[in-house]
Amino acid sequence: MHDSTLRFTLRSTRTASALAVLAVSFVTMASSHLAAQEGDEPTVPEHSGSFRIAEGAAAPGDTVRLDFAIRSDLGTQGFSFSLDFDEEVLEAVGVEPTFEVPGAQNWGYQRFQFDNSNATAGNAGVDEGYVVGIGVFMCIGDGTPGCTFWPIALEPDTDVSVLDLVFRVREAAPVGVTELSFIDGGVLIGSSGTRFPTVNNITGQGISIDGPSVEIAPIFVTGRLSIVGDQSFFRGDANRDGRLNVSDPVRTLDALFLGGRTLGCADAADANDDGVLDLSDPVYLLNFLFVVGPAPLPPFPQEGSDPTEDGLRCFDLSH
């Protein structure tokens, strides 16, 4: 069992955790009290939400970061999760919080752990090979306007990125697709050594999404990571149609700046072979096509493998 609190400094204590939970409860009680004063029966709003893991691709031996986003119609104030992965394909190496309000401490409590044990062959469930965690959002400001010791609710009805889950693909991992599934039961070990089976849950306005009053089932979307081998390509062919023309820099510009679909072969779009996909690549191609600029670097004009070691991959030949 690995505890990610060893990899970064927790800005919280057990006291802060208790206060954060009490603050969330206080908001709910205060709302009910105001409704009662006005002569209305307090009502429990509907609550729906989801967890989503971004899809990705990596080769054996690579390290990959997968975005973990939460959506809640009430605005998320806290969450817990239990994520199962195939321990024969992946190794968890870190959990890194990404949500923040500038100039403030944003987590009233956070505890994330992962287990990479593989004593039993196969990927049967959350007995081994899992990531678990609990987070409560709290704005503790240093003078930031509107930021006091008070629960934060993430923007409702919006996928909000809260964590990066970091995995290494095992060297012996087979080419194909591996899934990461939200399955209740991964064990979180407390500071006293107590073992807590973790459930997938979202809290908004003090209401848990798995509570008995909630009728809409939450959506926990399975993540998919493509394990890729070496793919041949020729440099500049960004749209993977086997030709080099103006459609290739247009495809790259669309992906970079216009919200187009992700490039399946970023290595091919890296026309100047600097290991970075940016504006200089479509400009390089346009110069070659129309201003007698230098040709794309190898592999070109024939398909081949990238002779340069970099972080770009070619994992989808369709686009």
Residue frames relative to the residue before (quaternion, step in Angstrom):
aa qw qx qy qz dx dy dz
M 1.0000 0.0000 0.0000 0.0000 0.00 0.00 0.00
H 0.1060 -0.7825 0.6118 0.0468 3.56 -0.87 0.93
D 0.2195 -0.7620 0.5992 0.1100 3.55 -1.01 0.88
S 0.3790 -0.7609 0.4770 0.2231 3.57 -0.55 1.15
T 0.4999 0.6287 -0.4509 0.3892 3.60 1.21 -0.12
L 0.5878 0.5598 -0.3741 0.4485 3.59 1.23 -0.26
R 0.6922 0.4910 -0.2635 0.4586 3.57 1.24 -0.45
F 0.7800 0.0684 -0.0920 0.6153 3.56 1.23 -0.16
T 0.5657 -0.6255 0.4258 0.3278 3.55 -1.20 0.50
L 0.3425 -0.7223 0.5640 0.2069 3.56 -0.81 0.99
R 0.2422 -0.7644 0.5794 0.1460 3.57 -0.86 0.93
S 0.6445 0.4933 -0.3283 0.4832 3.56 0.95 0.77
T 0.2131 -0.7354 0.6254 0.1507 3.52 -1.34 0.27
R 0.6842 -0.4421 0.3425 0.4682 3.55 -1.25 0.08
T 0.6144 0.5460 -0.3447 0.4534 3.59 1.08 -0.70
A 0.6507 0.5087 -0.3202 0.4639 3.58 0.93 -0.87
S 0.6174 0.5439 -0.3456 0.4511 3.57 1.04 -0.74
A 0.6768 0.4928 -0.2998 0.4574 3.56 0.84 -0.94
L 0.6570 0.5087 -0.3121 0.4606 3.57 0.95 -0.85
A 0.6345 0.5334 -0.3358 0.4474 3.57 1.01 -0.77
V 0.6663 0.4895 -0.3043 0.4731 3.55 0.91 -0.89
L 0.6417 0.5174 -0.3226 0.4651 3.59 1.00 -0.81
A 0.6462 0.5282 -0.3263 0.4438 3.58 0.99 -0.79
V 0.6282 0.5186 -0.3335 0.4745 3.58 1.01 -0.80
S 0.6658 0.4966 -0.3051 0.4659 3.57 0.94 -0.87
F 0.6265 0.5564 -0.3368 0.4296 3.59 1.03 -0.80
V 0.6191 0.5426 -0.3496 0.4472 3.59 1.00 -0.80
T 0.6726 0.4963 -0.2986 0.4605 3.58 0.90 -0.93
M 0.6762 0.4921 -0.3037 0.4564 3.60 0.89 -0.91
A 0.6390 0.5317 -0.3283 0.4485 3.58 1.01 -0.80
S 0.6417 0.5208 -0.3222 0.4617 3.58 0.99 -0.82
S 0.6614 0.4995 -0.3051 0.4690 3.59 0.95 -0.87
H 0.6428 0.5322 -0.3186 0.4495 3.58 1.01 -0.84
L 0.6515 0.5053 -0.3158 0.4696 3.59 0.96 -0.83
A 0.6437 0.5190 -0.3256 0.4586 3.57 0.99 -0.83
A 0.6501 0.5162 -0.3168 0.4588 3.57 1.00 -0.82
Q 0.6341 0.5321 -0.3308 0.4531 3.61 1.02 -0.80
E 0.7042 0.4545 -0.2590 0.4800 3.56 1.07 -0.74
G 0.5782 -0.6284 0.3604 0.3754 3.57 1.28 0.12
D 0.5727 0.5819 -0.3855 0.4299 3.59 1.27 0.17
E 0.4678 -0.6324 0.5319 0.3136 3.53 -1.15 0.59
P 0.4466 -0.6764 0.4977 0.3089 3.62 -0.80 0.89
T 0.1758 -0.7949 0.5765 0.0701 3.53 -0.92 0.92
V 0.3653 -0.6942 0.5749 0.2326 3.53 -1.23 0.54
P 0.3205 -0.7732 0.5066 0.2071 3.62 -0.43 1.12
E 0.5769 -0.5385 0.4680 0.3978 3.53 -1.28 0.37
H 0.0964 -0.7983 0.5938 0.0300 3.56 -1.09 0.68
S 0.0872 0.7726 -0.6238 0.0797 3.56 -0.68 1.10
G 0.1060 0.8051 -0.5767 0.0898 3.55 -1.14 0.55
S 0.1934 -0.7889 0.5748 0.0989 3.53 -1.30 0.07
F 0.2555 -0.6749 0.6620 0.2023 3.49 -1.42 0.37
R 0.0076 -0.7913 0.6114 0.0045 3.57 -1.05 0.76
I 0.1868 -0.7412 0.6365 0.1035 3.54 -1.08 0.87
A 0.4421 -0.7021 0.4883 0.2704 3.59 -0.74 1.02
E 0.4548 -0.6558 0.5245 0.2966 3.56 -1.13 0.65
G 0.0006 -0.8058 0.5919 -0.0192 3.55 -1.16 0.50
A 0.2405 -0.7407 0.6043 0.1685 3.53 -1.35 -0.07
A 0.1024 0.7821 -0.6077 0.0921 3.55 -1.06 0.76
A 0.4100 -0.6905 0.5422 0.2473 3.54 -1.25 0.49
P 0.6559 -0.4817 0.3783 0.4413 3.62 -1.18 0.35
G 0.7706 0.3000 -0.2600 0.4986 3.55 -0.88 1.03
D 0.5895 0.5840 -0.3664 0.4210 3.59 1.24 -0.34
T 0.3029 -0.6787 0.6283 0.2300 3.52 -1.39 0.33
V 0.0639 -0.8121 0.5799 -0.0150 3.57 -0.86 0.97
R 0.2497 -0.7472 0.6014 0.1332 3.56 -1.11 0.80
L 0.1117 -0.7948 0.5958 0.0273 3.57 -0.81 1.06
D 0.3977 -0.7327 0.5105 0.2107 3.54 -0.77 1.10
F 0.1662 -0.7578 0.6270 0.0714 3.56 -0.99 0.96
A 0.0157 -0.8181 0.5729 -0.0483 3.58 -0.51 1.22
I 0.2130 -0.7591 0.6073 0.0984 3.55 -1.20 0.74
R 0.0640 -0.7588 0.6468 0.0424 3.54 -1.15 0.75
S 0.0885 0.7750 -0.6221 0.0673 3.56 -1.04 0.83
D 0.4494 -0.7025 0.4736 0.2832 3.57 -0.88 0.86
L 0.6867 0.4516 -0.2859 0.4928 3.61 1.21 -0.38
G 0.5105 -0.6039 0.4458 0.4195 3.60 1.21 -0.30
T 0.3435 -0.7817 0.4875 0.1826 3.57 -0.49 1.20
Q 0.1432 -0.7766 0.6086 0.0779 3.56 -0.99 0.94
G 0.7920 -0.0490 0.0355 0.6075 3.55 1.19 -0.48
F 0.0576 -0.8004 0.5965 0.0138 3.58 -1.23 0.38
S 0.0807 -0.7359 0.6617 0.1185 3.50 -1.37 0.25
F 0.0385 -0.8180 0.5739 0.0011 3.58 -1.08 0.61
S 0.1144 -0.7436 0.6559 0.0618 3.51 -1.33 0.54
L 0.0226 -0.8331 0.5484 -0.0685 3.57 -0.34 1.31
D 0.2137 -0.7875 0.5709 0.0907 3.56 -0.68 1.15
F 0.0097 0.7773 -0.6291 0.0002 3.59 -1.09 0.75
D 0.5699 -0.5864 0.4529 0.3552 3.55 -1.29 0.37
E 0.2973 -0.8014 0.4977 0.1472 3.56 -0.29 1.29
E 0.6079 0.5339 -0.3677 0.4584 3.61 1.23 -0.15
V 0.7031 0.4136 -0.2487 0.5223 3.58 1.32 -0.24
L 0.8124 0.1934 -0.0599 0.5468 3.57 0.93 -0.93
E 0.1543 -0.7315 0.6536 0.1179 3.51 -1.36 0.42
A 0.3363 -0.7353 0.5510 0.2062 3.61 -0.68 1.06
V 0.0799 -0.8238 0.5609 0.0203 3.59 -0.86 0.93
G 0.8332 -0.0489 0.0286 0.5500 3.63 1.15 -0.16
V 0.1375 -0.7250 0.6660 0.1092 3.51 -1.37 0.43
E 0.0206 -0.8373 0.5435 -0.0561 3.58 -0.48 1.21
P 0.3806 -0.7262 0.5234 0.2318 3.62 -0.62 1.09
T 0.1499 -0.8056 0.5702 0.0583 3.57 -0.95 0.89
F 0.5983 0.5612 -0.3788 0.4285 3.62 1.16 -0.42
E 0.1776 0.7806 -0.5890 0.1107 3.56 -1.00 0.82
V 0.2747 -0.6667 0.6583 0.2161 3.48 -1.37 0.45
P 0.4862 -0.6930 0.4277 0.3169 3.64 -0.56 1.06
G 0.8412 0.2109 -0.1639 0.4702 3.55 -1.01 0.88
A 0.7334 0.3781 -0.2311 0.5155 3.59 1.18 0.26
Q 0.4542 -0.5988 0.5624 0.3448 3.52 -1.33 0.26
N 0.2090 -0.8540 0.4736 0.0527 3.54 -0.61 1.14
W 0.7101 0.3956 -0.2431 0.5292 3.56 1.23 -0.26
G 0.3030 -0.7487 0.5611 0.1810 3.57 -0.60 1.13
Y 0.7799 -0.0555 0.0426 0.6220 3.54 1.17 -0.65
Q 0.0867 0.7760 -0.6221 0.0567 3.55 -1.10 0.73
R 0.1253 0.7573 -0.6352 0.0857 3.54 -1.03 0.85
F 0.0429 0.8039 -0.5855 0.0951 3.56 -0.60 1.19
Q 0.0022 0.7996 -0.5986 0.0477 3.55 -0.93 0.92
F 0.0921 -0.7872 0.6043 0.0823 3.55 -1.26 0.35
D 0.2298 -0.7608 0.5995 0.0948 3.51 -1.24 0.65
N 0.1130 -0.8174 0.5643 0.0248 3.59 -0.72 1.10
S 0.3487 0.7614 -0.4954 0.2306 3.59 1.21 0.20
N 0.0729 -0.7914 0.6069 0.0029 3.56 -1.16 0.69
A 0.1321 0.8329 -0.5227 0.1247 3.54 0.87 1.02
T 0.7475 0.3105 -0.1772 0.5599 3.56 1.14 -0.68
A 0.4524 -0.7024 0.4760 0.2747 3.57 -0.71 1.05
G 0.7304 0.3988 -0.3126 0.4581 3.56 -1.10 0.76
N 0.3762 -0.7023 0.5621 0.2219 3.54 -1.35 0.23
A 0.0425 0.8729 -0.4814 0.0670 3.55 0.48 1.25
G 0.7817 -0.2514 0.1863 0.5396 3.65 1.14 -0.30
V 0.7486 -0.4419 0.2858 0.4033 3.54 -1.30 -0.31
D 0.3306 0.7175 -0.5444 0.2821 3.60 1.04 0.58
E 0.7708 -0.0672 0.0372 0.6324 3.59 1.22 -0.55
G 0.7408 0.3349 -0.2885 0.5058 3.55 -1.12 0.66
Y 0.5304 0.6132 -0.4299 0.3973 3.56 0.41 1.21
V 0.2339 -0.7083 0.6427 0.1751 3.53 -1.41 0.29
V 0.0272 -0.7983 0.6015 -0.0135 3.59 -0.90 0.93
G 0.1360 0.8140 -0.5605 0.0692 3.55 -1.19 0.40
I 0.1923 -0.7314 0.6428 0.1222 3.48 -1.43 0.33
G 0.0399 0.7959 -0.6035 0.0285 3.58 -0.99 0.82
V 0.0648 -0.7528 0.6538 0.0402 3.56 -1.11 0.79
F 0.3090 -0.7707 0.5323 0.1650 3.57 -0.79 1.03
M 0.0800 0.7836 -0.6074 0.1034 3.55 -0.91 0.99
C 0.2593 -0.7636 0.5719 0.1503 3.56 -0.84 0.97
I 0.0392 0.7691 -0.6338 0.0723 3.57 -0.48 1.23
G 0.1508 -0.8801 0.4484 0.0413 3.53 0.02 1.33
D 0.3127 -0.7029 0.6014 0.2154 3.49 -1.41 0.20
G 0.7791 -0.2516 0.1368 0.5577 3.55 1.03 0.82
T 0.4397 0.6911 -0.4658 0.3348 3.59 1.27 -0.04
P 0.4930 -0.6723 0.4494 0.3209 3.64 -0.72 0.97
G 0.8317 0.2089 -0.1740 0.4841 3.54 -0.95 0.94
C 0.6569 0.4913 -0.3086 0.4816 3.58 1.24 0.00
T 0.1373 0.7639 -0.6150 0.1389 3.57 -0.41 1.24
F 0.6772 -0.4364 0.3539 0.4751 3.55 -1.27 -0.22
W 0.3908 0.7071 -0.4664 0.3603 3.54 0.20 1.32
P 0.5668 -0.6056 0.4143 0.3747 3.61 -1.03 0.64
I 0.3059 -0.7008 0.6125 0.2002 3.53 -1.19 0.67
A 0.1441 -0.7348 0.6510 0.1245 3.55 -1.11 0.71
L 0.4146 -0.6981 0.5219 0.2615 3.57 -0.73 1.05
E 0.6530 -0.5305 0.3603 0.4030 3.56 -1.16 0.59
P 0.4060 -0.7426 0.4724 0.2461 3.62 -0.68 1.04
D 0.8433 0.1915 -0.1580 0.4767 3.53 -1.33 0.52
T 0.6188 0.4854 -0.3488 0.5098 3.55 1.11 0.76
D 0.4156 -0.6634 0.5510 0.2891 3.59 -1.02 0.74
V 0.0566 -0.8090 0.5848 -0.0184 3.58 -0.48 1.23
S 0.3540 -0.7355 0.5400 0.2050 3.58 -0.71 1.07
V 0.0725 -0.8271 0.5573 0.0061 3.57 -0.73 1.05
L 0.8137 0.1135 -0.0353 0.5690 3.61 1.09 -0.64
D 0.2313 -0.6695 0.6711 0.2189 3.49 -1.42 0.30
L 0.1780 -0.7552 0.6232 0.0982 3.56 -0.83 1.02
V 0.1627 -0.8236 0.5418 0.0405 3.57 -0.57 1.18
F 0.0089 -0.8001 0.5978 -0.0503 3.55 -0.79 1.12
R 0.2365 -0.7050 0.6401 0.1932 3.52 -1.33 0.42
V 0.3687 -0.7101 0.5546 0.2285 3.56 -0.95 0.90
R 0.4430 -0.7099 0.4778 0.2676 3.57 -0.71 1.05
E 0.6177 -0.5979 0.3731 0.3490 3.56 -1.06 0.83
A 0.7346 0.4162 -0.2312 0.4835 3.58 1.04 -0.76
A 0.3725 0.7497 -0.4839 0.2550 3.61 1.23 0.13
P 0.3985 -0.7223 0.5062 0.2516 3.60 -0.86 0.88
V 0.5590 -0.5760 0.4696 0.3676 3.57 -1.20 0.51
G 0.4685 0.6430 -0.4976 0.3456 3.56 -0.93 0.92
V 0.5689 -0.5717 0.4599 0.3715 3.56 -1.23 -0.46
T 0.0988 -0.7703 0.6272 0.0586 3.57 -0.95 0.91
E 0.3078 -0.7787 0.5272 0.1448 3.56 -1.01 0.84
L 0.1921 -0.7286 0.6469 0.1172 3.52 -1.28 0.63
S 0.0580 -0.8509 0.5199 -0.0483 3.58 -0.39 1.27
F 0.4070 -0.6858 0.5493 0.2496 3.54 -1.09 0.80
I 0.1168 0.7820 -0.5928 0.1533 3.56 -0.37 1.31
D 0.4556 -0.6913 0.4901 0.2726 3.58 -0.75 1.04
G 0.6804 0.5557 -0.3540 0.3209 3.54 -1.23 0.51
G 0.4687 0.6488 -0.4699 0.3723 3.61 1.19 -0.12
V 0.3974 -0.7588 0.4754 0.2008 3.59 -0.87 0.96
L 0.1555 -0.7471 0.6423 0.0712 3.54 -0.91 1.06
I 0.2346 -0.7846 0.5621 0.1159 3.57 -0.75 1.05
G 0.3480 -0.7595 0.5184 0.1825 3.57 -0.69 1.14
S 0.7063 -0.4725 0.3195 0.4193 3.55 -1.31 0.23
S 0.6772 0.4719 -0.2907 0.4839 3.59 1.19 -0.49
G 0.5842 -0.5867 0.3659 0.4250 3.57 1.31 -0.07
T 0.4592 0.6771 -0.4522 0.3553 3.58 1.28 0.00
R 0.3166 -0.7567 0.5492 0.1599 3.57 -0.97 0.91
F 0.0845 -0.8079 0.5832 -0.0035 3.57 -0.71 1.14
P 0.3127 -0.7130 0.5902 0.2134 3.64 -0.61 1.04
T 0.2710 -0.8068 0.5137 0.1087 3.58 -0.73 1.09
V 0.1990 -0.7627 0.6041 0.1173 3.56 -1.05 0.81
N 0.4862 -0.6310 0.5158 0.3153 3.55 -1.25 0.46
N 0.1719 0.8031 -0.5309 0.2088 3.55 -0.45 1.24
I 0.1335 -0.7497 0.6436 0.0765 3.54 -1.25 0.63
T 0.1393 -0.7823 0.6027 0.0733 3.58 -0.97 0.87
G 0.0850 0.7713 -0.6257 0.0803 3.55 -0.93 0.99
Q 0.8208 0.0341 -0.0949 0.5622 3.57 -0.86 1.02
G 0.6830 -0.5112 0.2692 0.4469 3.55 1.06 0.80
I 0.6132 0.5489 -0.3406 0.4546 3.61 1.27 0.09
S 0.3152 -0.7457 0.5590 0.1792 3.57 -0.81 1.02
I 0.4966 -0.6879 0.4442 0.2878 3.55 -0.92 0.90
D 0.6997 0.4200 -0.2824 0.5043 3.61 1.19 -0.35
G 0.3922 0.7452 -0.4610 0.2800 3.59 1.28 0.25
P 0.6414 -0.5643 0.3606 0.3743 3.60 -1.20 0.48
S 0.6594 0.5194 -0.3175 0.4412 3.62 1.14 -0.49
V 0.6258 0.5472 -0.3301 0.4472 3.59 1.27 -0.26
E 0.2250 -0.8238 0.5128 0.0881 3.56 -0.59 1.16
I 0.6701 0.4851 -0.3015 0.4740 3.61 1.18 -0.46
A 0.3840 -0.7419 0.5007 0.2270 3.57 -0.60 1.11
P 0.4552 -0.6784 0.4942 0.2971 3.61 -0.94 0.80
I 0.3511 -0.7117 0.5696 0.2138 3.54 -1.28 0.41
F 0.0375 -0.7795 0.6251 -0.0135 3.56 -0.61 1.15
V 0.2058 -0.8419 0.4929 0.0766 3.55 -0.09 1.35
T 0.4243 -0.7087 0.5108 0.2384 3.56 -0.79 1.06
G 0.3298 -0.7380 0.5570 0.1907 3.56 -0.93 0.93
R 0.1660 -0.7792 0.5993 0.0788 3.56 -1.17 0.64
L 0.0721 -0.7859 0.6141 0.0032 3.54 -0.82 1.08
S 0.2837 -0.7642 0.5599 0.1483 3.56 -0.70 1.12
I 0.2083 -0.7427 0.6251 0.1189 3.56 -0.84 1.02
V 0.0893 -0.8479 0.5223 -0.0162 3.56 -0.42 1.23
G 0.3225 -0.6959 0.6013 0.2241 3.51 -1.30 0.48
D 0.7074 -0.4116 0.3280 0.4717 3.55 -1.27 -0.19
Q 0.1247 -0.7798 0.6118 0.0451 3.58 -0.90 1.02
S 0.3616 -0.7166 0.5470 0.2377 3.55 -0.99 0.76
F 0.0478 0.7779 -0.6227 0.0696 3.57 -1.16 0.65
F 0.2394 -0.7090 0.6021 0.2784 3.57 -1.26 -0.04
R 0.5602 -0.6734 0.3851 0.2906 3.48 -0.91 1.09
G 0.7303 0.3859 -0.3257 0.4601 3.52 -1.02 0.95
D 0.6351 0.5366 -0.3298 0.4472 3.58 1.20 -0.54
A 0.0816 -0.8671 0.4908 0.0218 3.56 0.55 1.22
N 0.7474 0.3866 -0.2289 0.4895 3.60 1.01 -0.69
R 0.4186 -0.7697 0.4126 0.2492 3.57 1.35 0.21
D 0.4234 0.6981 -0.4805 0.3203 3.58 0.96 0.84
G 0.5728 -0.6350 0.3613 0.3716 3.59 1.28 0.18
R 0.7056 0.3734 -0.2552 0.5454 3.59 1.28 0.16
L 0.2834 -0.7315 0.5884 0.1959 3.56 -1.25 0.43
N 0.2753 0.7379 -0.5725 0.2280 3.56 -0.55 1.21
V 0.7811 -0.3675 0.2186 0.4549 3.57 -1.27 -0.08
S 0.5669 0.6105 -0.3940 0.3883 3.60 1.14 -0.44
D 0.6149 0.5756 -0.3537 0.4068 3.60 1.14 -0.51
P 0.6881 0.4182 -0.3133 0.5035 3.68 0.77 -0.78
V 0.5976 0.5483 -0.3664 0.4561 3.61 1.10 -0.61
R 0.6404 0.5234 -0.3229 0.4601 3.62 0.99 -0.81
T 0.6593 0.5020 -0.3073 0.4678 3.57 0.98 -0.84
L 0.6503 0.5106 -0.3148 0.4662 3.60 0.93 -0.88
D 0.6299 0.5408 -0.3296 0.4496 3.57 1.00 -0.82
A 0.6895 0.4741 -0.2822 0.4692 3.58 0.92 -0.89
L 0.7048 0.4884 -0.2691 0.4385 3.58 0.96 -0.85
F 0.8604 0.1912 -0.0250 0.4717 3.57 0.80 -1.01
L 0.7574 0.3994 -0.2069 0.4733 3.61 1.14 -0.40
G 0.5832 -0.6276 0.3603 0.3690 3.57 1.22 0.35
G 0.3444 0.7512 -0.4965 0.2657 3.59 1.19 0.42
R 0.6814 -0.4902 0.3430 0.4217 3.54 -1.27 0.31
T 0.6357 -0.5581 0.3888 0.3650 3.52 -1.20 0.65
L 0.4975 -0.6460 0.4912 0.3065 3.56 -1.04 0.78
G 0.3885 -0.7400 0.5016 0.2231 3.56 -0.75 1.03
C 0.7775 0.1764 -0.0998 0.5954 3.57 1.14 -0.61
A 0.1525 -0.8272 0.5373 0.0609 3.56 0.25 1.28
D 0.5871 0.5862 -0.3668 0.4209 3.59 1.10 -0.63
A 0.6577 0.5028 -0.3138 0.4649 3.59 0.99 -0.79
A 0.6783 0.4960 -0.2906 0.4577 3.58 1.04 -0.74
D 0.5806 0.5712 -0.3690 0.4477 3.61 1.26 -0.35
A 0.1389 -0.8705 0.4669 0.0702 3.56 0.57 1.25
N 0.7504 0.3794 -0.2222 0.4936 3.60 1.00 -0.75
D 0.3844 -0.7785 0.4357 0.2373 3.59 1.35 0.18
D 0.3787 0.7166 -0.5083 0.2911 3.58 0.88 0.94
G 0.5606 -0.6442 0.3686 0.3673 3.56 1.29 0.17
V 0.6961 0.3871 -0.2519 0.5497 3.57 1.32 0.09
L 0.2548 -0.7586 0.5783 0.1588 3.56 -0.88 0.90
D 0.2592 0.7589 -0.5501 0.2330 3.57 -0.42 1.25
L 0.7938 -0.3356 0.2179 0.4580 3.56 -1.33 -0.13
S 0.5951 0.5994 -0.3718 0.3851 3.59 1.08 -0.64
D 0.6238 0.5736 -0.3479 0.4011 3.62 1.11 -0.54
P 0.6907 0.4170 -0.3087 0.5037 3.67 0.78 -0.78
V 0.6010 0.5454 -0.3621 0.4585 3.62 1.09 -0.62
Y 0.6263 0.5384 -0.3247 0.4609 3.59 1.02 -0.85
L 0.6782 0.4883 -0.2922 0.4650 3.59 0.92 -0.90
L 0.6474 0.5170 -0.3216 0.4585 3.59 0.96 -0.84
N 0.6282 0.5229 -0.3328 0.4703 3.59 1.03 -0.73
F 0.6593 0.5044 -0.3072 0.4652 3.57 0.98 -0.85
L 0.7133 0.4775 -0.2611 0.4417 3.58 0.89 -0.95
F 0.8498 0.2095 -0.0437 0.4817 3.60 0.88 -0.93
V 0.7661 0.3267 -0.1909 0.5195 3.63 1.19 -0.31
V 0.4810 -0.6889 0.4154 0.3486 3.59 1.27 0.40
G 0.2540 0.7640 -0.5431 0.2384 3.55 0.87 0.99
P 0.7049 -0.4457 0.3184 0.4506 3.60 -1.27 0.03
A 0.5468 -0.6207 0.4604 0.3223 3.55 -1.21 0.62
P 0.6165 -0.5113 0.4259 0.4209 3.58 -1.20 0.35
L 0.5109 -0.6547 0.4698 0.2995 3.55 -1.12 0.70
P 0.6704 -0.5105 0.3371 0.4198 3.61 -1.18 0.45
P 0.5313 -0.1660 -0.8288 -0.0565 1.46 -2.19 1.26
F 0.3150 0.6950 -0.5851 0.2748 3.56 -0.70 1.20
P 0.5864 -0.2007 -0.7847 0.0033 1.62 -1.91 1.64
Q 0.6048 0.5427 -0.3670 0.4528 3.60 1.26 -0.07
E 0.5673 -0.5873 0.4485 0.3634 3.56 -1.22 0.50
G 0.1721 0.7623 -0.6113 0.1249 3.52 -1.21 0.61
S 0.5872 -0.5368 0.4448 0.4113 3.56 -1.27 -0.31
D 0.5869 -0.5871 0.4297 0.3553 3.55 -1.24 0.49
P 0.3059 -0.7717 0.5218 0.1966 3.64 -0.61 1.03
T 0.6683 0.4872 -0.2857 0.4842 3.59 1.29 -0.26
E 0.3666 -0.7148 0.5513 0.2251 3.58 -0.89 0.92
D 0.2521 0.7396 -0.5969 0.1820 3.57 -0.74 1.07
G 0.6435 -0.5666 0.3724 0.3552 3.56 -1.29 0.03
L 0.5423 0.6270 -0.4056 0.3851 3.60 1.24 0.02
R 0.1653 -0.8065 0.5655 0.0488 3.55 -1.07 0.82
C 0.2267 -0.7168 0.6353 0.1764 3.51 -1.34 0.31
F 0.0819 0.8598 -0.4920 0.1090 3.54 -0.04 1.33
D 0.7700 0.2447 -0.1568 0.5680 3.61 1.19 -0.19
L 0.2740 -0.8051 0.5094 0.1314 3.56 -0.48 1.19
S 0.5660 0.6515 -0.3756 0.3377 3.61 1.23 -0.23
H 0.8153 0.0002 0.0169 0.5788 3.60 1.08 -0.53
